[in-house]
Amino acid sequence: MRFTLGREERLKSRKLIGKLYEEGKSIKVFPLRMVYLQTEHTSNYPAQVGVSVPKRNFKRAVDRNRIKRLLRESYRKEKHTVYSEANKPFVFMISYLAKDEWKYADIEMKMKKLLSNFITEINKNEK
């Protein structure tokens, strides 16, 4: 498996994002929140992901963009855990909840915890 986060792995469809926020379930590991939904998508990958940082908490676009880069990078390194466990296609959005910028190492640790919680949640729902 390649450790990249290509175009097909990113959630861009407005219809899917709307459906995700209407019907999806949520998991929180502060400062991250994942809204996920098991649904078909156009990609060949088992998951499509999007990241968001609220403008309310970070007024400057450079700050929001930096945090989004950190979130995408930490997901890119840990996505193999999701890919090995997910049998069905998923879409999810990862949001940053904190009001100040965290260090990358802390975000990476929380992302690992968030994805492991996601895996236990989908395994629990399958049974």
N, C-alpha and C positions, 0 to 999 in steps of 0.2 A: 504494500500500500504506500502511496506517495503522500508525504506530509505537506500538501499544498491546500489552499482554499481557493479553488477555481471559480469561474463564473457560474457554472452549473450548480455549485454547492451553496450559492448565496440566494437568499430569499428576496425576490424582487417583485413578484406578482402582487398587484394591489388587491386583487380578488382573494388570493390566499391569505394575505395579511389581514384583510377585513374579516374573513372567516375564522382566522386564528384567534383574533381578539374577541369575537362573538362566542365561539364554541370551545375555545381552548382551556386547558387546565394550567395551573400555575404552581411553581416551586420557587421558594426563596432561600437563598443563602446570602445574607447581607455581605456586601453591597450589590449582589446580583439577583435578578429575578428572571426566571425562564417561563415563558408561556409556550406550551407545546400542544400539538394536535396531530393525531394519527390520521393522515389523509393522503390521497394520491397527488403527486406532483409530476412535472414534466421531466425532471432530472433522472439520470440513471443511478444516482447516489441514494443511499438510504435516508439521508437527511438534508434538508435545506435550512440554513440559519441566517438570521438577520440580527444586527446589533443596534441598540438605540441608547442615546444619552439625552436626557431632557434639557431643553433650552431654559427651562425655569431654574435649574440648578447651576448651569454653566452658560453664562451669557455670551462669552466669546467663542466663536466657531473653532478657533485653533485649539481651545481646551477640549471641546466636544470631540473634535476629530482625533486628537491624541488619545483620548480614552477609548474611542471606538477602535483605533488601531491596536491598543493594548488588549482589548477584549477579543478582537479577531485573532490576534497572534496566540493568545492563551488557548482559545478554542481550537485553533489549527494544530497546536501541539498535542491536545488531548482528545481530538475527535475519534481517534482509533478505538477508544473505549466504547463510544456510542455505536460505531460502525460494526464492531464485533458482536454487539448484543442485539441491535435492532433488526428484527426480521421483517418488519413492515415499514413503509415509508412514513417519515415524520417531517413536520415543519416546526420550527421554533424560533422565537425571538428572545434575545437576551438583552435585558435592560439594566442599566447602571443606576442604582438608587441613592448612593451617597452624595452628600453635598460638597465634598472635597475630593481631590484626586488622590488615589491610593498608589502605592508603589507597585511596580509590575509583579514582583515576587508574591505579594499579598493577593493580588488579583488572580494570579496563576493558581495559587493554593485554593482559593475560593472557587475557581472554575472547576478544578478537579473534584471538589466536594459537590458542587452543583451537578455535574455530569454523573457522578456516582449515585447521587440521590435520584436523578432522572432514570437511571438504569434500574434501580431497585423499584421505583414507582411503576415503570412499564412491565417489569417482571411480575410485580404484585397484581397488576390489573389483568395480566394474561391468565392467571390461575384462577 
